[in-house]
Amino acid sequence: MLLDQERCYRAVAARDARFDGQFITAVRTTGIYCRPSCPAMTPKRANVEFLPTAGAAQQRGYRACRRCQPDAVPGSPDWNIRADLAARAMRLIADGVVERDGVVGLATRLGYSERQLNRVLTAELGAGPLALSRAHRAHTARLLIETTPLTMADIAFAAGFASVRQFNDTVREVYGVPPTTLRTEAGRRCGAVPAAAGTLVLRLPYRPPFDGDGLLAFFSARALDGVESVVDGTYHRTLRLPHAAATVALDLRPTDRGAAATTGHVVATVRLGDPRDLGPAVARLRRLLDLDADPVAVDALLGADPDLAPSVAATPGIRLPGTVDGVETALRTVLGQQVSVAAARTAASRLAAALGERLPPQLTGAASADAEREPPDLLFPTAAAIAERGAEVLTGPATRIATVLRLAEAVADGSLVLDAGRDPADLRAALTALPGIGPWTAGYLAMRLLGDPDELLATDLVVRRGAAALGLPSDVDGLAARAENWKPWRSYAATHLWRTAATTSSGRTS
């Protein structure tokens, strides 16, 4: 990835927080790397180099600044805009694939040889998969050190290190101090770590503005009984993670203050069944809430269209609702084809109640005196369970039931992979190859599963209804032609059109 060095330096000189997470500032004279908005004195231009990732900085021998904490920023929006090998690899590395399956497993998932993968990532990101994964492990370790009472030995293995010695050496190299110092400093900043093992309170940063209300409305309309709930501005749900189940509560009320704010965060309270799942949980929650988006860039381009501008002005920082489980979202989307949101929710809730798995009380928290506020305690059923017993539970048209079962069987037998590492075009092709799944469903799932920012869904009736309400062309060809001006943010435009249609009449969006 080529960076414009002079443009990067201007951003650093201005301490422009909009660039946090998009590149790393490495200072040769101090051996430290920072986020662009670091409050420290601006280094001389001759003393800095700009790198695309923390892994690249660490590979060159730089250590992280403990003042600005460059790993505690929103990620780069490039990983969603781009659909190339580097972007797909970064999504899987963030999900912990290297820790679980090694570089061999990562290469296999991406369909490349280890050698070719290493060559491409080194050229594009300044570091190979091992260095990028090491940076990810170091970040996970810091989160565990600062937010849990786990012992350092437990943290070492939970973060994916092969030994305590490797963990200690890496933390010293990346942060310049031993792990115990990081915990002491965190205690001074934020108070004591939580007393309950397995419970973490995390701040997930984003770039303002942030349309949390829109995400809450989306999740509330589709919340499955026992699996999800929305209460007082907080979205609760269960999670199926690589090693164990978990639950999360996401406070989506904005924390940025005013239009000039440059930082904000979502407070996430996570209960993990296995601490090794912290990294994947954070990555999936960020994708669920589209926290790595660049809303200023999106709003600037879409707001330039005079007909779309009123919606952009009314809803700045609109986000694409993602997913924490690609299989669950795909099955729910197919189950909801050709029916209303309410009907899809009822059918999926019935399926979850019949085939889902109940969580132990320690993952859901203390019982509430208010039955309506009981936290979710039900995992959405696996593809294997639906493939085996779905026919006993599912109701409705036989063709839709058959499509759901075919999809579940394809996932269960491994012939269809639904994860963040898929190429969007390949995912669409694999989905539409299944009888009963058409281009609309495939495009919608590319938005939800991969965060594809450029899927208009021009054939969607509700999208076209929203376009008509704004004075835009409402026929498929006319809307598609007009949307050429909205690239590469057509998914966000479609979300605006859905929102507009919802304010005028009820409609179906899965």
N, C-alpha and C positions, 0 to 999 in steps of 0.2 A: 504494500500500500504506500503510494508516494504521498508525502505530506508537503504542503507549501510552507517551507520553513519560515519565510518572512511573515506570512499571515499568522502562523502559529505564534511567532514572537510578539506580534502586535496584540494578540489575544492575551498573552501572558503579561505584557506591560500594562494592559487595561484591567488585569485580574477578572477577565470576563468568564463568569461561571457557566455561561451557555456552552462553553467548550469542554467543561469537566466531563471526563469519561470518553471524549472523542480522540484525545491524544495525551501523551505523557511528556512532561518537561523534565529532562535529565540534566543535572548541573555537574559538569566535569570537575570543577574545583572542590566541590563538597562530597561528590559521590552519592548524591541524594536525588531521587526522582519525586516529582510533585504533580498535583493537579494544576491546570492552568490558572485557577483563581487563588492559589496559595498566597496567604497574606504576608509571607516573608519578603524581604527586599528583592526587587527584580534583579536577576543576575545579568551580567553583561552578555550581549549577543554572542560574543566569541566563546563564551564559556558554557553554552547550552546546546543540546541537540534534542530533537523532537522525535518521539517514537510512537508507534501505533498501539502498543499494548504494554501492560506492566511486565508481562513475561519477557518481552524484548529488553526492557530496562534491567530486569534482574539478571538476565543472561549476560549482559554487559558489565555486571558487577555493581550496579547501583542498588541502594537500599531505599525503602519507602520513607517518606517524610512522616514523622509522627505528629507533626503539627496539623497538616492539612489532610492526612489520611487519604491518599489518592485512590485506594481501593474501595472507599466508602462513598462512591458517587454513582449516578446513573450510568449504565453501560452505553456503548456506542449504538446509535440508531442504524449504523451501517449493516449490522447483522440481520436486520429485517429488510432493508432496502435491497441489499445484495442477496442473490440466490446462488452465488458461486460456491466453490468448494471451501474456501476459507471461512465464509459466513456460516455455512452448514456445520463445519467442524467446530467453530467457536460455540455454537448453540449446544452441541453435544458435549463439549468439554465442560461448559458451565453446568450441565446436567450430571456431571460426574462419571461419564462413560469411561474415561481413562482409568480412574481409580477402581472401577468395577471390572473392566474388561481389558485394560491395557491398551497400548497403542495399536496392537494387532486387532483388538475388538473395534476400536474407533475406525481404523482403515477399512475393516470389513463392512461396518455399517454404512460407510460412505462409498464403498465400491471401488476403492483405490488400493494400490500397494503401499506398504509402509514407506518405502523409499520415495515414491512420488508424493505421498501426503506430506512427508517431512520437507521435501523440496519446495512444494507450493506454499506451505505455511511459513517457512523461513523467508521466502521471497516476499510474501504478502504482509506478514505480521511481524517479521523481525525475529521470530523464534519458532522452534519446532513444537510438536505436540507435547513432548515431555516437559519443556520449559513452560509452556502455557498451562499445562496441568499443574505444575509445581506452583505457579502463581495462584491458581485457583485453590490449591490445598492450603497455601499460606493464608489466603483471605478467609477460608472456612475456619482455620485454626484460630485466627484472631477473633472471629465472631464467637467461637466457643469459649475462648479464654475470657473475653470481656462480658459475656452474657449468661454464663452458666457456672455452677459451682463444681463442675466435673474436675477430677484430678487431671494433672498434666498428662499422665500416662493414658488415661481414657480419651482425652482430647486428641492425642497423637494418633491413635488408631481410628477414632471417629472421623478425623479429617482426611484419612487415607494414607498416612505415612506408614512405612514398613517397620519403623522402630522409633523408640523415644529419642534415641540419639539423632536420627535423621530429622525428627521434628524439632529438637532443640537447635540443631545446626541451621536448619532452614529459617526458623523464626529469627535467630541472631543475624543471619545474612540479610534477610529481607527487611527487618525492622530495626536492626542495630542494637537490640537489647534482648535479654533472655525472656522467656514467656512470663515469668513471675512479675517482671517489671511492667509488662503490658497490662496484667490484671490489676496491679496496684494503681497504675495511672487511670485505668477505667473506673476504679472505685472512687478516685478523687473527682473525676468528671461527673459521674452519673450515680454515685452511691453504691451500695453493696449489690453484688450479683444476686439473682433470684434464689430463694431458699429451696425451691422445688426442682429436683433434678428432672431434666427432660423438658422443662418449660422455659421458653426463651421469649423475650420481648425485644423485637428488632425494629429498627427504623429503616424502611426501604425508600431511598431517595428518588426523587423525580425532578424533572425540569418543569417549572410552572409555565403557563397555567395548567390546572388539572381538573378535569370534569368528573369529580368523584360522584356527584349526584347522578350523572348519566349511567355510570357503572352500577351504582346501587339500584337504580330503576330496572336496568337490564337483568341483574341477578335476582332481584325480588320477584319479577314477573315469571321467572323460570325456576325458582327454588323448589327442589324436590323434598318432599316430606322426609325428615330424618337424615337427609344428606346435606342440606343447605338451609340457611335461614338468614333473614336480614332483620336486625333489631337495632333501633336507635342509631342509625348511621354506621353500623358495623355489619360486615358480611362474615358469617360463620359457615364453615364447611369441613367435611372430612376429606382426607387425602390418602390416596394409595401410592406409597413411595417405594423405591427399589428394595429397601430392606424391611420395612414395616409400615404400619398405618400411622396416621397422624391427624391432628385437627388444627385448625387455624381460625383466628378471629382477626379480620382486617378492618381497621378504623379508616373509612374512606372520606372522612371530613377533612377538607384541605387544611394544611398547616402553614402554607405560604401566606404571607400577609401583604395584600395590596398588589397592584399591577406591576410594581417595580421589583417584587421579590424575585430572587434568582435561585432559591432553594426551597424545597419542601420535602415532606416525607409521609409515607403511610406507616402507621404503627401496626405491626403484625405480632400477635401473641400466638406462638406455635407450641404445641405439645407433641413431642416426637416419641414414637415407639422405639426408635433406634437413632442415636446421635449421628451416625454416619449419613443420615438422610438430610442433614442441615443444608449442605450445598445444593443438592437437587431441589429441595423445598424452596429455597430462596430463588433459584433460577426459574422455577415454574410459577411462583407467585408474581415475580416481575413480569413474566410473559402474560399471565392472566390479566394483569392490570395495565399492560402496555406501558410500563414505567420507563423504558428506555427510549421512548419516542421523543422527537424534537418538535414540540407543539408550535413553537414560534415559526419554524420553517413551514409546517403544514398550514397554519392559519394564514400566513403571508401569501402563499400561493393560492389557496382556495378563496381567500377573501378578496383577491384581485378580480374575481368574476362578479360582476355587479348583481347578478341574480342570486348567487350563493352567499354573497357578503352578509346579508341580514342574519342568516343562520349562524355563520361563523362569529359574528359580533355577539349574538345572543348566547352562544355556547363555545367560548374559547377553550382550547385545550382538550377537545373531544378525543376520546381514546377508543381503540379497538378492543372489545372484550376478547380475551384469549382463552386459554384452557390450562388446567393443571393435569389433565389426563386426556390425551388424544383419543384413546379408545372410547372412553365414556362420552366425549363430545360427539364423536362420529356416530355412535349408536343412538344417542339421543336425537341427533339431527335427522337421521333416517327415520326414526320412529315418529318424528314430527312432520314428515313430509305431507303436504296437502291438507294439514289440519291447523287449527288455531294454536296459539301459544298455550292457552289454558288447557286445551285438549291434549297437547303434547306433554304438558307438565303432569296431567293426571295419569296418562299412560306410563310415563317414565317412573312416576312415584309408585305406581302399582307394581311395576317390574322390580324396582329396588326393594320394596317391602317383601316381595316374594323370594327373591334370589340374592339379596344383599347380605353382607356380614355385619353383625353387631360388634361395636368396639368395646373394649374393657373400660370400666369407670375411670381409671386413672388417666385415660386419654381425653375424656370429655369434661372433666371437672366435677365439682360438687353439684348435687341435684339442686334444682331451683324450686322455690315454693310456688312459682308461677309456671304452670305446665306449658303454657304457650312459649315460654322462654327457655325451655330445656334445650341444651346445646345439641347439635346434630351428633348422632352416634351410629350412623349406618353408612357403610361403604357401598358405593354403586357396584353392582355385580360385575364379575369378570366376563370377558368375551367367552371363555370356555364354559362358564356356568350358563350363559344365555344360549350358546350353541347347543348345549345338552338339554336344557329344560325350558328354554324360551317358548317353545310351542305350547307348553302346558299353561303358560301365564298370559301370553300376548293375545290381545283381541283386536278386532277391526278387520279391514280388507285382507284377504288371503295374500294378495300380491305384496302388500307392505310387510306383513309378517314374514313372508319368504325372503324379502330383501334384508330385513334385520337379521334373520338367521344366517343368510349367506355371508353377510358382512362379519358377523360374530365368528363364523366358522373360518373365514379367511384370516382373521386376526389370530384366532386360537391355533391354527396349524402353521402360522408363520409365513404364509404366502402374501400377506398384506401387512406392511409395517407402518405404523402411525406414530411418528415421533418428530421432534423438531429438526432432525437432520435430513429430512426428505427434501428433494428438489421440488419446487412448486409444480412445474410442468409434469414431472414424473408422478407426483401424487395425484394430480388431476386425472392423468391417463390410467393409473391403477384403479382409481375409484370408479371412473366411468366404464371400465371394463367389466364391472360387476353389474349384472342385470338389475334394473330398478333404480340405479343411481345415475342421475343426469348431470349436465354441466352446472346447473345452479347449485346443487348439493356439493359438488366437487369444488367449485369456486368459493362457496361459503366456508367449507372446511379448510381451504388454503388460508383464508383470513384468520380463522379461529386457531388452527393448529400451528401454522407457521408464522403468523403475524404478517402475512403478505399485505403490504400497504397499497397495492395497486390493482385491486379486484373490484370492478364497478358493480357487477351483478345487474346489468342493464335490463335483463328479462324479468327481474323481480317486480311483481305488481305493486308492492308497497314502495319500492324505490321510485318507480315511475309516478306513483300517486304523489309522493313528496316532491318530485321534480315539477309536476304540474302545479302544485300549490305555490312553488317559488317562481313560477313563470318560465321554467326551463322546458325544453322539449320533452314530451312524455312518451313518445314512441321510441322503440328500441334503437333504431338506426340514428335518429336525431339526437337522442341522449348520448349514445356512444360517441358520436362525432363531436358533440360539445365537450365531452369528458376528456378528449385528447389534450385539452388545455390544463387538465387537473393532474396529469402524470407528474411524479410517481405516487400521488396521494389519493388515488381514486377510491380506495377502501374507506378513507376518512370522509370523502365526499358522499359515498353511499350511506355511511352512518349518519351524516347530517340529513340526508333525504329520508331515511327511516325515522329519524327524530321528528322531522317536520310533519311527516304523514301521521305520526302518533298523536300529534297535538290537534289534528283535525278530525281523525276518525280512527277506530281500532283496525288493526290489520295483522297479518301473519309475518313475523320474522322469527326464525327458529332460534 
